């Protein structure tokens, strides 16, 4: 009996950009700086509150940067978490729609958010946030079409 090797197309790995993570934690860092200024001028005990706020910002920054989006022709896997990991899987044939959003600040840094609307009961929408501007939607669309043909799934509206 011969066993055929399944050669899967290489996966594409994306993650949120460092600038996106920084933009997300910037308000918390601003509060930490405010606490530092107050600690300097009024009450030195607030320096601990400032340090705690900086630690929260650092954790949030690392959490965002540790997010990974693995895109293969069959599935999208989203891995999140630092201490406690979570892995979400979305079959390509379940993707119904693609929405790209680029607020002004993301446009300045050539970043985008991609929202995938799905028929998956667990994950109605999947967000790939802070990823570099690219033609990833075309790649995903091609994978979706291939997966639907392979699984003989037809869309009925």
Secondary structure, 3 states (H helix, E strand, C coil): CCCCCCCCCCCEEECCCHHHHHHHHHHHHHHHHHHHHHHHHCCCCHHHHHHHHHHHHHHHHHHHHCCEEEECCCEEEEEECCCCCEEEEEEHHHEEEEEEECCHHHHHCCEEEEEEEECCCCCCEEEEEEEECCCHHHHHHHHHHHHHHHCCCCCCC
